[in-house]
Amino acid sequence: MMDIESFKQLALSFPDVTEEPHFDKISFRIRKKIFATLSKKDNRISIKLSEVDQSVFCSIDKSIIYPVPNKWGKQGWTQVELKQIKKPILKDLLQAAYHEVKGQ
């Protein structure tokens, strides 16, 4: 239930976040470290979560929030379907990803 522009505004609302290209996607970074990427083509984001946060958020609805299906998923990278996610949950996801990467 989120559109691309609303997602971008939300991601950029966190302190010191920059938006930069990342291959065919847009990345959102804190101190040059990526905490989220946006695929406009697929209307999907990928975010970096801790293993515990990934497990908790994926339990909400695995058709909307799910691990990236490869070794990146085992490292906490998680995909989110933008058209199906509710704003409060997306805000919580982004906050968790932001703090996960900021703390590294």
C-alpha positions, 0 to 999 in steps of 0.5 A, a space after each residue: 500500500 506504499 508507492 515508490 515516492 512515499 517509500 523514498 520520502 520515508 527512507 530519507 527521513 532518517 538522519 544522515 541518509 543518502 540516496 545513491 545508485 546501486 547497479 539497476 537499483 536505488 540504494 539508501 545509505 547511512 555512512 556509506 553503508 546500504 540499509 535498503 535498496 529499491 527496485 522500481 521495476 519490481 516495486 520491491 525493496 530489500 533491507 538489511 535486518 538482524 537474524 532475529 528481526 528478519 524472523 519476526 518481520 517475516 512471520 507477519 506475512 511471508 508473501 509480503 516480507 521474506 528473506 532474499 532467496 540466497 546467501 544474502 538472505 541468510 545474512 539478513 537481507 529481506 525483500 518487501 513487496 511495496 504495493 502490499 505493505 502497510 506504512 506502519 510496518 514499513 516504517 518499523 522495518 526501515 527503522 530496524 534496518 537503519 539501526 542494524 546498519 548504523 550500529 555496524 
